[in-house]
Amino acid sequence: MNTSTTLNKNTKSIENLYKAFAIGDISAVLAIMDSKIIWNEAESNSLADGNPYIGPDAVLKGVFARIGDLYESFTLQNIELHEMSNNKVLATLRYHLKVKATGREVNAQAAHFYTFNNGKITAFQQYVDTKKLADAEELIS
């Protein structure tokens, strides 16, 4: 298969993933994942306690469901997709969120690094300003 065609398909898949996430279509997001996806949240992120999450169901329960529990709102903004070699796609973006427990809002820089095989995401690595997230989530007595 032509590498540029693969990259274009992979980038389009990530574009569709973010569109589905934005409208809350989590089943469409999960459908793009390989059954044995290896998903890693950024080190020191409160959601990294389950790293690596293996398989879409683990991502759903360990990450997506917990995002809903932690945050009153959670949106992805300024998404830019970068095609890379070897079936990889890098997304640079910003998280805009509001923490339920503290009411604090965060606008944090993030990056998502995806690896593909046969049209499915086989690996995900998140990079984010974890200090901003931790500070916003911290309950002050």
Sequence and secondary structure as in RCSB ss.txt:
>XXXX:A:sequence
MNTSTTLNKNTKSIENLYKAFAIGDISAVLAIMDSKIIWNEAESNSLADGNPYIGPDAVLKGVFARIGDLYESFT
LQNIELHEMSNNKVLATLRYHLKVKATGREVNAQAAHFYTFNNGKITAFQQYVDTKKLADAEELIS
>XXXX:A:secstr
  HHHHHHHHHHHHHHHHHHHHTT HHHHHHTEEEEEEEE  TT GGGGG SEESHHHHIIIIIHHHHHHEEEEE
EEEEEEEEETTTEEEEEEEEEEEETTT  EEEEEEEEEEEEETTEEEEEEEEE HHHHHHHH    
